[in-house]
Amino acid sequence: GASPRAAIALAESARAFALLAGRPTVGFEDVQAVAVPALNHRLILNYKARFDGVTTTQLIERLMKQLDPTGLALPKEIEVVA
């Protein structure tokens, strides 16, 4: 897993990314944009992942795809329409 410093780096990077894009607030798209560069060197894969050929970049991208961009835990009966 990643350390508390990784969470700080992710938050600060997303904040900087949003500011450079001219936005005063951070959105999920900002976190997605900086997740790999902010976390890539902060994760250490276990031996099984290394043996399976998984990279930290693949792992971060897979985890980001699993996150709910709304940040809400909705009941399964409710469908989010984008």
Number of C-alpha atoms within 10 A of each C-alpha: 9 12 11 9 11 18 14 12 18 21 18 16 20 24 20 18 20 19 14 10 10 9 13 11 12 17 15 14 13 21 21 17 14 20 23 19 14 19 19 18 12 16 16 13 14 10 9 9 13 12 9 8 10 13 14 19 16 13 15 17 13 11 11 16 10 8 12 11 13 10 8 8 7 11 7 6 6 7 8 7 4 3
